[in-house]
Amino acid sequence: MLLGRTANGLYWMNRYIERAENMARLVDAGLRMALTRTQSASEEWNSVLLSAGSDAAFTQKYSDYSAANVADFLLRDTSNPSSTMSSIETARNNARMVRTALTRETWESINEAWMALKRMLARPIDERDLPNVLDAIKRETALIRGSFYGTMLRNEIFDFSQLGTYVERADNTARILDVKYYVLLPSISWVGSSLDNYQWESILRSVSAHRSYRWVYDADYKPTNIADYLILNVRMPRSLTFCYRFLAEHLKFLGDDYGERHACHATAEKTQTMLRAGSIKDIFDAGLHEFLAGFIRDNTRLGDEIAQDYRFY
Amino acid sequence: MRLAAFDEMLPEVSGLRRPYSAYDRWLKEQDPARLTEKMQDAERVFRKTGITFAVYGEQEASERLIPFDIVPRIISGNEWRRLTQGIEQRVQALNAFLDDIYHRQEILRAGRVPRDLIAKNEAFLPEMIGVRPPAGVYTHIIGVDIVRISEDEFYVLEDNARTPSGVSYMLENRETMMQLFPELFQKIKVRPVENYPQLLRQSLAAVRPQGTKGAPTIAVLTPGSFNSAYFEHAFLADQMGVQLVEGQDLRVVDGHVAMRTTEGYKQIDVLYRRVDDSFLDPLTFRPDSALGIPGIMDVYRAGNITIANAPGTGIADDKAIYSYMPEIVEFYTGRKAILGNIPTWRCSEPDSLKYVLEHIDELVIKEVHGSGGYGMLVGPAATKKECQDFAKKLQAKPSNYIAQPTLALSTCPILTDKGLAPRHVDLRPYVLVSDRIQIVPGGLTRVALKEGSLVVNSSQGGGTKDTWVLDD
């Protein structure tokens, strides 16, 4: 038996852990672009902020898209509710609230990540330290994931946690693609200029897939392959299909355990079926941007339905 | 201020006391550098596991550790037996007093306790008149604060009959000591405290409402994760294997209190609440309370839920009532109180007030309803100005205060940079009441870390120690 409030806490704890890491990944990709291409750096940082869903809040505070400003805003600014520091703080508050549902190892890894990052992000980040800071964020979240997978019982507590992880991750991957969808469109990218190459690599880097892409596809970046990889590949752990495979699976576990199906089951299965049946050509034909916008909308609705069906509030 | 105090390990007159002899032998063999290291280990363990508490009014340090000292406070088997007899007697009297106060009020008719003291007391809940809690138990969990003055003199300082806290520190302190010094526990037979959560669960199950079918569903009610004692609430729920709920999780469904789960509402039979009376039911008490459950008092009056401790138990541990405890114990148990009270001046009485004002620099003055060491004056440690200011408050509302002599609380050594140094301590054993009374052998020893300080409250810079009751 699980309290609705506890399920809610587990869900959001994991969404925020995922988000804390995604912010680091986005800054990492932006940093790489800025280092390799000084000319359009501010454009690149702008798309990083758009992917993070933080552009409007950023421009209220800053007029200049510099690496230092963006990194500060996305990593350590506590007035930005999605920054790594805010996210890890929110994750920990949720973990504190649901502490009785977590193993000691899981709770301690979150608490220690919070302590370490609080210390590290207490002062503005020196540019020379930025790579170290990004590594540390990824390492801390990896430690949380490790203790979580290594010690948690596979029950409803696990299911609600995973729902949070995959709803957040699917949203993140879809947004990264949507911000850059135009560089993947055939009309301009068929040629494959060096600019495009950088853009493509940046997309892959923001989901930590720039190396694994080459294991699956040709060494050359091709926009259709990149889109295929991030949307339809079943083995790529940040692809939309991968996320929905697990969302559907954990919802099925809950449905079987409780002996009851809800609206969220139908929504998740519908998206999963759509992803399974689709080809990347179909998606491009129907419009990549339209596809992604629809996906983000449905994914948000799934989150709302889960909250309602399982009495989060 | 220096008071000549009785040291429980090394009294000046007689040298090392017996209960400490085995520990002392071990201690002398230890490398001081290693002990310092262990001390730091302990702090790391506490911080890592998040055993923190919040201090109200301190934004910066919103989560602090209660300092832990690695020198145990040791009580012999004999001393413990004496203490437990006194505590049991007192706890019986407290429950009998509550039952009487909310029913026939015989103690008032007999003139042993003034009627005004009850009727005008905020801790007295008229809503509880005529209500008999399940199994007839009012205070299920009690923390009796005990101080020691000499080899043979123990006094009760306070009866915490509402929602005493700190038991998680008793358990974590032992756990930490066993991790740091496993060899000590092989050498010295210390009685275990680890089964407290099981005892608490059994005790709560035993006082379930009469109509409960099957095993009762128990839950711990917390004000939420921002409460200063949240760690303890989560800890106890976890250790007992029961749900940790907040007011927002609960509502009244079909005459029972039920919690909102992912599968719908589930009935609760026993609620161990760590929320104050006034927040418990916005329909009955504070209407602005977001922490409580609207209608829970109706369910309670219908006998469909056990609330531990019962609402209205505060009337038994009120500081103004405290001074009547010797009479109360005798009235209900027919015997003199085994554990004494500290002489107390009730400032509401003109003669006492006069005495207190004249001797303000010698006395400890406390608010009747205060707790946590807030709003009190320790005369001998206060400046002249502080005494004068306090005297004004006292004259403005005398009935709000009681005064006690400044006692030389016993000391126990703590480990400092310069070796062992004596510090004042008190003791809070935890008592469970159901169809029987159980006292876990041990308790929470609070220690005033500042040299000479008599205030042991954690909110005022106090620390804690592991408390050993020897199996001898």
Chai-1 contact restraints between the chains, C-beta under 6 A:
chainA,res_idxA,chainB,res_idxB,connection_type,confidence,min_distance_angstrom,max_distance_angstrom,comment,restraint_id
A,M1,B,T261,contact,1.0,0.0,6.0,A-B,restraint_1
A,L2,B,T261,contact,1.0,0.0,6.0,A-B,restraint_2
A,L2,B,T262,contact,1.0,0.0,6.0,A-B,restraint_3
A,L3,B,D249,contact,1.0,0.0,6.0,A-B,restraint_4
A,L3,B,T261,contact,1.0,0.0,6.0,A-B,restraint_5
A,G4,B,R260,contact,1.0,0.0,6.0,A-B,restraint_6
A,G4,B,T262,contact,1.0,0.0,6.0,A-B,restraint_7
A,R5,B,D249,contact,1.0,0.0,6.0,A-B,restraint_8
A,A7,B,T262,contact,1.0,0.0,6.0,A-B,restraint_9
A,R96,B,S225,contact,1.0,0.0,6.0,A-B,restraint_10
A,M97,B,S225,contact,1.0,0.0,6.0,A-B,restraint_11
A,R99,B,A234,contact,1.0,0.0,6.0,A-B,restraint_12
A,T100,B,A234,contact,1.0,0.0,6.0,A-B,restraint_13
A,T100,B,A237,contact,1.0,0.0,6.0,A-B,restraint_14
A,T100,B,D238,contact,1.0,0.0,6.0,A-B,restraint_15
A,T100,B,L244,contact,1.0,0.0,6.0,A-B,restraint_16
A,E108,B,K48,contact,1.0,0.0,6.0,A-B,restraint_17
A,N111,B,G50,contact,1.0,0.0,6.0,A-B,restraint_18
A,Y258,B,E263,contact,1.0,0.0,6.0,A-B,restraint_19
A,Y310,B,T262,contact,1.0,0.0,6.0,A-B,restraint_20
A,R311,B,R260,contact,1.0,0.0,6.0,A-B,restraint_21
